[in-house]
Amino acid sequence: MLPGAKVVPCATLKDVFERVTVKDADVAVVPIENSLAGSVAEHYDMLLAHELFVQQEFLLRIEHNLIAAPGVKTGQVRKVYSHPVALEQCREFFRKNRNVQAVPFYDTAGSVAHVLRERMQDAAAIAGKRAADVYGGKVLRAGLEDNKQNFTRFFLLRRDRRVLVGADKTSIAFALRNIPGALFKALSVFALRDINLTRIESRPIQGRPWEYVFFADYLRGENEAAERALGHLREIADFVKVLGIYPAAGKKR
């Protein structure tokens, strides 16, 4: 994604956002949505909580591998570590192997490092083949994902607002009053201007039970129609936040 960039490891999701916010890193790359498991909810929460801007999106084909320490056989494995989203993408494997426990871990590559570092003889991890190469693990089984059409969408985040030439997609967050027709009116500001919404999802607002924020993407960059739609939405909504404006990846019109 960023040729020549120096990779800075982070132990937690919060660290990723904080490093960019406090200028310990120039950019962050975070997974935001998977074609099998859906959205990475906590990343959307972090986007709302931090003043970072989505400058680019990437689509990456994901192939999951069952990785263990050298010498460990598939039949010995009783626990499998990985990020919860990766585990969700391999549900069929766990359905067929009910004696194997799925164990959530903070990161896919980190789960491989953990299994190898602890020299576990009854455990494996789910991650990309690169993690096996880096940490000296053995691939017990490749292509563990439920469906080969398995893609993850990533965001490139920056502190400053930079809109690239050719940017034709926007991500926003907004909240509405809980009154009849509020969502209909909010979505109509885009429909009236022939702006195509590609996704919409609600998330609970922390500290405000049963209140929600909506995250939406639409296929339009910075132009008059988009600005008018956002202006109209701000008249209806309690708040509107533009998360990013960027070139759409894997364009399908």
C-alpha positions as CSV (number, residue, x, y, z in Angstrom):
1,M,0.0,0.0,0.0
2,L,2.8,2.4,0.9
3,P,6.1,1.3,-0.8
4,G,9.1,2.2,1.2
5,A,7.2,3.1,4.4
6,K,8.6,2.1,7.8
7,V,6.1,-0.1,9.6
8,V,5.5,0.8,13.2
9,P,4.1,-2.1,15.3
10,C,1.2,-1.4,17.7
11,A,-0.1,-3.6,20.4
12,T,-3.7,-2.4,20.4
13,L,-6.1,-0.7,18.1
14,K,-6.1,2.4,20.3
15,D,-2.3,2.7,19.8
16,V,-2.8,2.8,16.1
17,F,-5.0,5.8,16.2
18,E,-3.1,7.5,19.0
19,R,0.3,7.3,17.2
20,V,-1.0,9.2,14.3
21,T,-2.9,11.6,16.4
22,V,0.1,12.6,18.5
23,K,2.4,12.6,15.4
24,D,4.4,9.4,16.3
25,A,3.4,8.1,12.9
26,D,2.5,9.9,9.7
27,V,-0.4,7.6,8.6
28,A,-2.3,4.5,9.7
29,V,-3.7,1.7,7.7
30,V,-6.7,-0.1,9.3
31,P,-9.2,-2.7,8.1
32,I,-12.7,-1.3,8.1
33,E,-14.9,-4.0,6.4
34,N,-14.7,-7.6,5.2
35,S,-16.8,-9.1,2.5
36,L,-17.7,-12.1,4.6
37,A,-17.7,-10.9,8.2
38,G,-18.9,-7.4,7.6
39,S,-17.7,-4.2,9.3
40,V,-15.0,-3.9,11.9
41,A,-17.2,-2.1,14.4
42,E,-14.5,-0.9,16.8
43,H,-12.6,0.8,14.0
44,Y,-15.7,2.8,13.1
45,D,-16.0,3.8,16.8
46,M,-12.4,5.0,16.7
47,L,-12.9,7.0,13.5
48,L,-15.7,8.9,15.3
49,A,-13.6,9.5,18.4
50,H,-10.5,10.8,16.6
51,E,-9.8,13.7,14.2
52,L,-8.2,11.6,11.4
53,F,-9.1,11.8,7.8
54,V,-9.6,8.9,5.3
55,Q,-7.4,9.7,2.3
56,Q,-7.5,6.4,0.5
57,E,-9.2,3.0,0.5
58,F,-7.7,-0.4,-0.6
59,L,-9.3,-3.8,-1.3
60,L,-7.1,-6.8,-0.5
61,R,-7.9,-10.5,-1.3
62,I,-7.6,-12.4,2.0
63,E,-6.4,-16.0,2.2
64,H,-6.3,-17.4,5.7
65,N,-3.9,-20.2,6.8
66,L,-3.8,-22.5,9.8
67,I,-0.3,-21.9,11.2
68,A,1.5,-23.8,14.0
69,A,4.9,-24.4,15.4
70,P,7.2,-26.7,13.4
71,G,6.5,-30.3,14.3
72,V,2.9,-29.8,15.4
73,K,0.3,-31.9,13.5
74,T,-3.2,-30.8,12.6
75,G,-4.7,-33.5,14.8
76,Q,-2.9,-32.0,17.9
77,V,-4.6,-28.6,17.5
78,R,-7.2,-27.9,20.2
79,K,-7.1,-24.0,20.2
80,V,-6.9,-21.6,17.3
81,Y,-5.9,-17.9,17.9
82,S,-6.7,-15.0,15.6
83,H,-8.4,-11.6,15.4
84,P,-12.2,-12.0,15.9
85,V,-13.0,-10.9,12.3
86,A,-10.6,-13.5,10.9
87,L,-12.2,-16.2,13.1
88,E,-15.6,-15.1,11.7
89,Q,-14.3,-15.7,8.2
90,C,-13.5,-19.3,9.0
91,R,-16.7,-20.4,10.7
92,E,-17.0,-23.5,8.5
93,F,-13.7,-24.8,9.7
94,F,-14.8,-24.6,13.3
95,R,-18.2,-26.1,12.5
96,K,-16.4,-29.2,11.0
97,N,-13.9,-29.3,13.9
98,R,-16.0,-28.9,17.0
99,N,-13.1,-30.1,19.3
100,V,-11.2,-27.0,18.2
101,Q,-11.7,-23.8,20.3
102,A,-11.6,-20.4,18.6
103,V,-9.7,-18.0,20.8
104,P,-9.9,-14.2,20.0
105,F,-6.6,-12.4,19.8
106,Y,-5.8,-8.7,19.1
107,D,-4.1,-9.3,15.7
108,T,-3.7,-12.1,13.1
109,A,0.1,-11.9,12.7
110,G,0.4,-11.3,16.4
111,S,-1.5,-14.6,17.1
112,V,1.1,-16.4,15.1
113,A,3.9,-14.7,17.1
114,H,2.1,-15.7,20.3
115,V,1.7,-19.4,19.4
116,L,5.3,-19.7,18.2
117,R,6.8,-17.7,21.1
118,E,5.0,-19.8,23.7
119,R,5.9,-23.0,21.8
120,M,2.4,-24.2,22.0
121,Q,2.0,-27.9,20.9
122,D,-1.8,-28.0,21.0
123,A,-2.6,-24.6,19.3
124,A,-2.4,-22.8,16.0
125,A,-3.2,-19.4,14.6
126,I,-5.1,-18.1,11.6
127,A,-3.2,-15.5,9.5
128,G,-1.6,-14.9,6.1
129,K,1.3,-16.9,4.8
130,R,3.6,-14.0,5.3
131,A,3.2,-14.3,9.1
132,A,4.4,-17.9,8.9
133,D,7.4,-16.8,6.9
134,V,8.3,-14.0,9.3
135,Y,7.9,-16.0,12.6
136,G,9.0,-19.4,11.4
137,G,5.7,-21.1,11.6
138,K,4.4,-24.0,9.5
139,V,1.3,-23.8,7.4
140,L,-0.9,-26.8,8.3
141,R,-3.7,-25.8,6.0
142,A,-4.2,-23.1,3.4
143,G,-7.4,-21.4,2.2
144,L,-9.2,-21.7,5.5
145,E,-11.7,-18.9,4.7
146,D,-15.4,-19.9,4.1
147,N,-15.5,-18.3,0.6
148,K,-12.7,-17.5,-1.8
149,Q,-14.4,-14.2,-2.6
150,N,-13.0,-12.9,0.7
151,F,-11.8,-9.3,0.5
152,T,-11.0,-6.8,3.2
153,R,-11.4,-3.1,2.7
154,F,-8.7,-0.9,4.3
155,F,-8.6,2.8,5.1
156,L,-5.4,5.0,4.9
157,L,-5.7,7.6,7.7
158,R,-3.9,10.9,8.1
159,R,-4.1,13.8,10.6
160,D,-4.6,16.5,8.0
161,R,-7.4,16.8,5.5
162,R,-6.0,15.9,2.0
163,V,-8.3,15.1,-0.9
164,L,-6.5,13.4,-3.7
165,V,-7.1,14.2,-7.4
166,G,-9.9,11.9,-8.7
167,A,-11.5,11.4,-5.3
168,D,-15.1,10.3,-6.0
169,K,-16.2,8.6,-2.8
170,T,-17.1,10.0,0.7
171,S,-17.5,8.4,4.1
172,I,-19.6,10.3,6.7
173,A,-21.1,9.8,10.2
174,F,-24.3,11.5,11.4
175,A,-26.8,11.3,14.2
176,L,-30.6,12.0,14.0
177,R,-33.3,12.9,16.4
178,N,-35.5,9.9,17.2
179,I,-38.7,11.1,15.4
180,P,-40.8,9.5,12.7
181,G,-39.3,9.9,9.2
182,A,-35.9,11.2,10.4
183,L,-33.9,8.6,8.5
184,F,-36.1,8.9,5.4
185,K,-35.5,12.6,5.3
186,A,-31.7,12.2,5.8
187,L,-31.4,9.7,3.0
188,S,-33.6,11.8,0.7
189,V,-30.9,14.5,0.6
190,F,-28.8,12.2,-1.5
191,A,-31.6,10.6,-3.6
192,L,-32.8,14.1,-4.6
193,R,-29.4,14.8,-6.1
194,D,-28.9,11.4,-7.7
195,I,-26.1,10.5,-5.3
196,N,-25.6,6.8,-4.9
197,L,-25.2,5.5,-1.3
198,T,-23.2,2.3,-1.3
199,R,-23.6,1.4,2.4
200,I,-25.2,2.6,5.6
201,E,-24.9,1.1,9.1
202,S,-25.9,2.2,12.6
203,R,-23.7,2.0,15.7
204,P,-24.7,2.7,19.3
205,I,-23.5,6.0,20.8
206,Q,-21.3,5.3,23.8
207,G,-22.7,6.6,27.0
208,R,-26.2,7.3,25.4
209,P,-28.2,4.0,25.6
210,W,-30.5,3.3,22.6
211,E,-29.2,6.2,20.6
212,Y,-27.3,5.6,17.4
213,V,-24.9,7.1,14.9
214,F,-25.2,6.3,11.2
215,F,-22.1,5.6,9.0
216,A,-22.6,6.0,5.3
217,D,-20.6,5.9,2.1
218,Y,-21.6,7.5,-1.2
219,L,-20.1,7.8,-4.6
220,R,-19.4,11.4,-4.9
221,G,-16.3,13.6,-4.1
222,E,-16.2,17.3,-3.6
223,N,-18.7,19.0,-6.0
224,E,-21.7,21.3,-5.8
225,A,-24.3,18.5,-5.5
226,A,-22.4,16.8,-2.7
227,E,-21.9,20.0,-0.8
228,R,-25.6,20.9,-1.1
229,A,-26.5,17.4,0.1
230,L,-24.2,17.7,3.2
231,G,-25.6,21.2,3.9
232,H,-29.2,19.8,3.7
233,L,-28.2,16.9,6.0
234,R,-26.8,19.3,8.6
235,E,-30.2,21.0,8.7
236,I,-31.8,17.7,9.6
237,A,-29.1,15.9,11.7
238,D,-27.9,16.5,15.3
239,F,-24.4,16.3,13.9
240,V,-22.5,15.4,10.7
241,K,-18.9,14.4,10.4
242,V,-17.0,13.9,7.1
243,L,-14.7,11.0,7.8
244,G,-12.9,11.1,4.4
245,I,-13.1,11.8,0.7
246,Y,-11.0,9.5,-1.5
247,P,-10.8,7.6,-4.8
248,A,-13.1,4.5,-4.8
249,A,-11.2,1.2,-5.0
250,G,-12.3,-1.5,-7.3
251,K,-14.8,0.8,-9.0
252,K,-18.1,-0.8,-10.1
253,R,-20.7,1.6,-11.6
